[in-house]
Amino acid sequence: MTDPSPTPDEHDDKSRIKEDRHFVSALARGLEVLTCFRDAGMLLGNQEIAERSRLPKSTVSRLTYTLTKLGYLDPVEGMAKYRLGTAAVVLGASALTNFDIRRVAVPLMQELADFARASVSLGVRERLAVVYIDTQRGAATFSLNVDAGWRVPIATTAIGRAYIASCGEAERAYLLDALREDDPAAWPQRRAGIEAAIQQFREIGCCTSFGEWQSEVNSIATTISRGPERQPMVINCGGPAFMLTPAFLVDTVRPRLIEVARSIQASAMRMP
């Protein structure tokens, strides 16, 4: 499947950014703070934000103050923590309107979620993560606590691996280089998992992650092409490992997941 090559911004070459007179570093740092919040209900303090964003705590303190004044963060009284504010939620909701395909995808996702008694999520890549733009849950006592806006790592999740396995060579090379630089110590194990996932995708049309992202979670995922000029989407089905065995996901869920992905893809190709 084809997809666009990474843009200059996606390469995130720090030396080039420093030389780019159009790049506003203060704005970039503020956006880094906002991306630390995985969902609208998450509460984070300055120290936690500093650890997640890898920014100095003093810088984070100034940024959270500014973002609070602008309505992008709300302080939680008596806790020295913040949650996403109304301005951030409105911005995210506006962005989701760009994905008209959700109207087609949601009923198909819900049908699969009900069948598998699992969570089914639709996502897009954002740097070294996949961001969920929609999640549907089956009628099960236990399910994953994820929702739209949730970010998961691209290297160890089924949905992230499906993206890497299906993207173009230039974008894949960028992602592998970025992952190696992001965590050199973890890279050998991550590379082995990604290489196995690429081969798996060629053989069965899906990628799996059985306890590799979180020990108690199993999942399977595939990709949805939106044409050569647009970033592909990815879709997964996952849940507690004690409910979703590898055999059930591969043998029973996989054919239905691929069918759902193809139906969504057919609609996406007809959209302007």
Backbone torsions as a table, in degrees:
resi	resn	phi	psi	omega
1	MET	NA	147.3	-175.8
2	THR	-107.7	155.9	175.2
3	ASP	-158.4	166.7	-175.6
4	PRO	-67.5	149.7	174.9
5	SER	-70.2	158.4	-178.8
6	PRO	-63.5	143.8	177.6
7	THR	-78.8	166.6	177.5
8	PRO	-55.7	-37.5	179.4
9	ASP	-61.9	-36.9	-176.2
10	GLU	-68.2	-26.7	179.5
11	HIS	-67.3	-24.7	172.5
12	ASP	50.6	42.1	178.3
13	ASP	-77.5	108.9	-171.8
14	LYS	-61.6	-36.9	-178.6
15	SER	-67.0	-37.7	179.0
16	ARG	-71.3	-35.7	178.8
17	ILE	-61.8	-42.3	-179.9
18	LYS	-62.2	-31.2	-178.7
19	GLU	-85.5	-10.4	-176.6
20	ASP	-84.9	107.8	-176.0
21	ARG	-71.2	-13.7	179.2
22	HIS	-88.4	-11.3	-177.3
23	PHE	-82.4	123.4	-178.1
24	VAL	-98.1	101.1	-174.9
25	SER	-63.1	-38.2	-179.3
26	ALA	-62.8	-40.8	177.5
27	LEU	-64.3	-42.3	179.4
28	ALA	-60.5	-40.6	179.7
29	ARG	-67.3	-37.9	177.1
30	GLY	-63.4	-39.8	177.8
31	LEU	-68.6	-33.7	175.7
32	GLU	-60.7	-38.8	178.3
33	VAL	-63.0	-45.4	-178.4
34	LEU	-63.9	-35.0	-178.4
35	THR	-72.1	-10.3	176.0
36	CYS	-70.1	-21.6	-178.3
37	PHE	-90.2	109.9	-175.3
38	ARG	-75.2	-25.5	177.4
39	ASP	-151.8	168.6	-173.8
40	ALA	-64.4	-21.4	-177.3
41	GLY	-95.3	-3.0	-176.7
42	MET	-71.1	137.8	178.1
43	LEU	-112.3	128.4	-179.7
44	LEU	-138.3	141.9	172.9
45	GLY	-97.1	174.2	-177.2
46	ASN	-60.3	-38.9	179.9
47	GLN	-64.8	-42.8	179.3
48	GLU	-65.1	-39.6	178.7
49	ILE	-65.8	-40.9	178.9
50	ALA	-60.5	-42.1	179.7
51	GLU	-66.9	-40.2	-178.5
52	ARG	-73.1	-38.5	-176.1
53	SER	-90.2	-14.7	-177.2
54	ARG	63.2	31.9	175.1
55	LEU	-106.0	151.9	176.8
56	PRO	-59.7	144.4	-177.6
57	LYS	-61.3	-35.7	179.4
58	SER	-63.1	-38.5	176.9
59	THR	-66.5	-43.5	179.2
60	VAL	-60.1	-40.7	-179.8
61	SER	-59.6	-43.1	178.9
62	ARG	-68.1	-38.5	-179.1
63	LEU	-68.4	-43.3	-179.9
64	THR	-66.1	-34.7	176.0
65	TYR	-61.1	-47.2	-178.7
66	THR	-65.7	-44.6	-179.5
67	LEU	-65.3	-31.3	175.8
68	THR	-67.2	-44.0	179.4
69	LYS	-61.6	-31.3	-178.2
70	LEU	-88.7	-5.2	177.8
71	GLY	88.4	6.2	179.5
72	TYR	-83.9	-19.5	173.3
73	LEU	-130.6	147.6	174.5
74	ASP	-117.7	128.8	176.0
75	PRO	-72.5	142.8	177.9
76	VAL	-96.9	115.9	-173.6
77	GLU	-58.9	129.3	175.0
78	GLY	77.9	5.6	-176.2
79	MET	-122.5	-8.3	-176.8
80	ALA	54.1	38.9	178.9
81	LYS	-132.3	168.2	-179.7
82	TYR	-129.2	156.2	168.5
83	ARG	-129.1	163.6	177.6
84	LEU	-60.4	136.0	179.5
85	GLY	-90.2	179.0	-176.7
86	THR	-60.0	-39.7	-177.9
87	ALA	-61.5	-39.6	179.2
88	ALA	-69.2	-40.9	-179.6
89	VAL	-65.0	-41.5	178.3
90	VAL	-63.9	-41.2	178.9
91	LEU	-62.1	-43.5	179.1
92	GLY	-65.2	-41.2	179.1
93	ALA	-64.0	-36.9	177.6
94	SER	-65.3	-39.1	179.7
95	ALA	-64.5	-37.1	-178.1
96	LEU	-65.4	-23.5	179.6
97	THR	-67.3	-16.2	177.4
98	ASN	-72.0	-16.4	-177.2
99	PHE	-102.5	74.3	179.8
100	ASP	-61.6	-22.7	-177.9
101	ILE	-60.5	-19.7	-179.8
102	ARG	-60.1	-31.4	179.9
103	ARG	-63.4	-34.6	177.4
104	VAL	-79.9	-39.1	-171.7
105	ALA	-72.7	-38.2	-171.0
106	VAL	-56.3	-50.1	-179.6
107	PRO	-64.4	-33.6	178.0
108	LEU	-69.3	-39.9	177.9
109	MET	-65.1	-41.2	-179.5
110	GLN	-65.1	-39.4	178.3
111	GLU	-61.8	-42.7	178.4
112	LEU	-67.9	-41.0	179.3
113	ALA	-61.1	-40.8	178.6
114	ASP	-65.9	-41.5	-179.8
115	PHE	-63.6	-47.6	-175.6
116	ALA	-84.5	-10.3	-174.7
117	ARG	54.2	52.3	-172.7
118	ALA	-144.8	-175.9	174.1
119	SER	-100.7	137.5	177.2
120	VAL	-123.0	124.5	-175.3
121	SER	-126.4	146.0	176.3
122	LEU	-111.5	132.4	-174.7
123	GLY	-142.4	166.8	175.2
124	VAL	-133.0	155.8	-179.6
125	ARG	-78.0	140.0	172.3
126	GLU	-138.1	101.3	-174.2
127	ARG	55.5	-121.5	-176.7
128	LEU	-100.4	34.3	179.2
129	ALA	-142.2	165.0	168.5
130	VAL	-112.9	129.9	179.7
131	VAL	-103.9	127.2	178.1
132	TYR	-74.6	129.9	175.2
133	ILE	-103.8	-10.4	172.8
134	ASP	-164.0	147.4	176.5
135	THR	-140.8	134.3	174.9
136	GLN	-120.8	143.1	-176.8
137	ARG	-119.0	143.4	175.2
138	GLY	-83.0	171.6	-178.8
139	ALA	-83.1	76.3	179.1
140	ALA	-124.2	151.2	178.5
141	THR	-64.1	-37.8	179.9
142	PHE	-116.8	133.2	176.2
143	SER	-149.6	165.6	179.8
144	LEU	-73.2	138.4	-179.7
145	ASN	-88.1	70.0	-180.0
146	VAL	-126.2	159.2	-179.8
147	ASP	-157.7	179.0	178.1
148	ALA	-56.3	136.4	-177.8
149	GLY	97.0	-12.7	179.9
150	TRP	-68.4	137.8	179.8
151	ARG	-111.6	132.7	176.8
152	VAL	-127.1	149.8	-177.2
153	PRO	-66.2	145.8	-175.7
154	ILE	-79.9	-23.1	-171.5
155	ALA	-84.5	-30.8	-170.6
156	THR	-114.4	-7.6	179.8
157	THR	-96.1	155.2	177.4
158	ALA	-63.1	-41.0	-177.0
159	ILE	-68.8	-35.7	176.4
160	GLY	-69.7	-42.7	179.5
161	ARG	-64.4	-36.2	177.9
162	ALA	-62.8	-36.9	177.6
163	TYR	-64.7	-49.3	-178.9
164	ILE	-60.3	-41.6	-176.6
165	ALA	-66.7	-27.6	-173.3
166	SER	-104.4	-9.8	-176.0
167	CYS	-79.5	169.5	-179.5
168	GLY	-68.8	164.2	-175.0
169	GLU	-62.9	-41.4	-178.3
170	ALA	-64.5	-44.7	179.5
171	GLU	-67.1	-39.5	179.2
172	ARG	-63.5	-41.6	178.6
173	ALA	-61.1	-42.0	177.0
174	TYR	-60.5	-46.5	-177.4
175	LEU	-63.7	-42.9	-179.4
176	LEU	-65.6	-40.5	177.0
177	ASP	-63.7	-43.4	-179.0
178	ALA	-65.3	-39.2	178.7
179	LEU	-66.4	-38.8	178.6
180	ARG	-64.6	-42.6	179.9
181	GLU	-71.0	-31.1	-177.4
182	ASP	-65.7	-39.2	-178.8
183	ASP	-152.1	84.3	-176.9
184	PRO	-57.8	-35.7	-177.3
185	ALA	-66.7	-37.7	-178.0
186	ALA	-86.2	-9.4	-172.1
187	TRP	-60.5	-44.8	-179.3
188	PRO	-55.3	-43.8	179.8
189	GLN	-70.1	-40.8	178.8
190	ARG	-64.8	-42.0	179.9
191	ARG	-61.0	-43.1	179.2
192	ALA	-60.9	-42.4	179.3
193	GLY	-65.3	-39.4	179.9
194	ILE	-68.7	-43.3	179.4
195	GLU	-61.7	-40.6	177.2
196	ALA	-65.6	-37.1	-179.6
197	ALA	-67.3	-39.4	178.5
198	ILE	-62.2	-43.1	177.9
199	GLN	-65.9	-40.3	179.0
200	GLN	-62.5	-41.2	179.6
201	PHE	-62.1	-40.1	178.3
202	ARG	-63.7	-33.2	-174.5
203	GLU	-86.2	-40.8	-173.9
204	ILE	-123.2	-0.3	177.3
205	GLY	77.5	8.4	-179.9
206	CYS	-143.6	165.0	172.3
207	CYS	-122.3	149.5	-179.4
208	THR	-122.9	161.0	171.3
209	SER	-146.4	107.2	-177.6
210	PHE	-109.9	94.3	179.7
211	GLY	73.1	12.6	-177.4
212	GLU	-90.8	-28.6	174.1
213	TRP	-85.1	-57.7	171.7
214	GLN	-129.7	136.2	-170.4
215	SER	-58.7	-26.2	-175.5
216	GLU	-99.7	9.2	-175.3
217	VAL	-119.6	131.7	171.7
218	ASN	-117.0	143.9	179.7
219	SER	-156.6	162.8	178.0
220	ILE	-139.8	147.1	-174.4
221	ALA	-150.4	157.5	173.3
222	THR	-144.0	-177.7	-171.9
223	THR	-116.1	160.5	178.8
224	ILE	-129.6	113.9	178.9
225	SER	-79.3	141.0	174.9
226	ARG	-118.4	20.2	-179.7
227	GLY	105.0	163.0	-174.2
228	PRO	-67.2	-18.1	-176.1
229	GLU	-99.4	-2.1	-177.1
230	ARG	-126.7	148.2	179.8
231	GLN	-62.7	135.2	178.0
232	PRO	-68.9	163.9	173.3
233	MET	-111.6	165.1	178.5
234	VAL	-133.3	150.6	-177.2
235	ILE	-135.9	139.2	-179.2
236	ASN	-131.6	169.0	172.5
237	CYS	-138.3	123.0	-175.4
238	GLY	-156.6	171.4	178.9
239	GLY	172.9	-166.1	-178.1
240	PRO	-59.0	136.7	-176.2
241	ALA	-62.9	-31.0	-178.0
242	PHE	-72.4	-15.7	177.3
243	MET	-100.0	-35.6	-175.6
244	LEU	-112.5	95.0	-179.8
245	THR	-76.8	156.3	176.0
246	PRO	-54.7	-42.0	-179.1
247	ALA	-63.2	-42.4	179.8
248	PHE	-63.6	-43.6	-178.7
249	LEU	-66.2	-44.5	-175.9
250	VAL	-75.5	-45.6	-173.1
251	ASP	-83.7	-35.6	-173.2
252	THR	-106.1	-46.3	-176.6
253	VAL	-78.0	-38.1	-173.7
254	ARG	-52.9	-49.6	-179.9
255	PRO	-59.4	-38.5	179.7
256	ARG	-70.6	-38.8	178.1
257	LEU	-62.5	-44.5	178.9
258	ILE	-63.3	-39.3	178.2
259	GLU	-63.7	-43.3	177.5
260	VAL	-62.4	-45.3	-179.9
261	ALA	-60.4	-40.9	179.7
262	ARG	-66.7	-37.7	178.5
263	SER	-66.1	-43.7	178.0
264	ILE	-64.7	-41.6	-179.2
265	GLN	-62.0	-42.0	179.2
266	ALA	-60.2	-40.1	177.9
267	SER	-69.8	-39.6	-179.1
268	ALA	-62.6	-37.5	-178.6
269	MET	-67.0	-23.9	-179.3
270	ARG	-88.8	-9.4	-178.4
271	MET	-83.4	145.8	-179.9
272	PRO	-69.0	NA	NA
